Amino acid sequence: MGLFNRNNHKLGFMDVIRCDEPSYLIWKWHPAGSQLGRNSRENAIRWGSSLRVKEGEVAVFVYPQCDGTMQECIEGPCDILIDTENFPILANMLGLAYGGGTPFQAEIYFINLARIIQVKFGVPFFDIYDPRFVDFGVPVAVRGTISFQIKDYREFIKLNRLNAFDLNDFQKQIRDVVCRYVKDTVANAPAANNIPVIQIETKTAQINDAVEYDISERLKDSFGVLVSGVDIGAIEIDKTSEGYRKLMAVTRDAAAIRVEAETQDYVERLRIQREEGQYAMHKQAQTANIGAFQVEKQAEVGVSGAQALGQMGTTGAGDINLSSSGEGFNMAAVMASMAVGGAVGQNIAGTMNNMIGGINQQATPGTVPPPIPVAAYHVAVNGQATGPFDMTSLAQMSANGQLTGDSLVWKNGMAQWEKAKAVDDLKGLFSPMPPIPKE
């Protein structure tokens, strides 16, 4: 019967179940002296064996039952003896007739929750297209590193077969998924993020963020691992390719056209600004010399009137015919002549008066009096200054009740706001009205 003999527990053949591997992600324990796949002791566990699980790892017991397999997880730190008190579920598997020394069959896996796995990946050259120039495919390659670890070990066990787990195969699966997502993200980056293909090497950080989000969700759902970081080391463009050379050529042409258009637009804006500045200076000069400008315009009107009179004479519009067959006076022509003559006369008279007035003004400076100053007061309404108002407006406001003797007023030269009834200029607005005489 070998190890399954009921007296084997007396042989002191107990095991210490622990993982002493310096670096691992998933590691399967087997009793000392057994050879994997060679004998029945590979998964034979004895009651009374000790179980030691370090912090940052978990031991998973997988044992068969008639309706499938059962799992029990022991998180570290833990140092216990395997018996029915610590493993109540396992007690159902065994009868105690053998005194607790009979081995039971179970596979024990240690999962390292603290280790961070780094997998290097590389996407060989593939064509990407600029949405503005879809005729030119540019070869691009990507390389980088992804880091991940097992955080939710129950989800990980559910998604992966521990008995068939191989770290190299697992890393290859992770690498394939990462390469596929990186390729899709880089290929869509020019259209999705408005990135010119020839500048994609400078947008590594922006693309890295998009890749990390997509990959984190994908690996969590499909493999039960937590991505701690994605680092795209480089995005390389094959600058010797025909697609790159053609894209550079058409891009230079487009840039030259854009620069030329921007230059023409800039020159046009300068022209408009210059013309507007000249027009403003012209108007300013006209304003400064308004008298001369008026004389010029009135002279133009006079010349136009004289020309109109001459035209009337050449067409016979003002002729007088008193013969028996004549029409006599052409009253419409006479009236038109009088109107034009009056306008011309007024124009010339106005011009002469302006010229004489200008001469007199230049000859006797200071004879034209300045404008009469008008007293204007500000009135405080609801804490806000309103106005200024002249005396006529203030009188109307007083009559309407909008201004009272207690209203605060102020004008230029006053040190502070004062009541209207205390200001000498305004006292008369609040004098009592004389009584209405009785009949």
Secondary structure, 3 states (H helix, E strand, C coil): CHHHCCCHHHHCCCCEECCCCCCCCEEEECCCCCCCCCCHHHHEEECCCEEEECCCEEEEEEEEECCEEEEEEEECCEEEECCCCCCCCHHHCCCHHHCCCCEEECEEEEEECCCCEEEEEEEEEEEEEECCEEEEEEEEEEEEEEEEECCCHHHHHHHCCHHHCCHHHHHHHHHHHHHHHHHHHHHHHHHHCCCCHHHHHHHHHHHHHHHHHHHHHHHHHHHCCEEEEEEEEEEEECCCCHHHHHHHHHHHHHHHHHHHHHHHHHHHHHHHHHHHHHHHHHHHHHHHCHHHHHHHHHHHHHHHHHHHHHHHHHHCCCCEECCCCCCEECHHHHHHHHHHHHHHHHHHHHHHHHHHHHHHHHHCCCCCCCCCCCCCEEEEECCEEEEEECHHHHHHHHHCCCCCCCCEEECCCCCCCEEHHHCHHHHHHHCCCCCCCCC
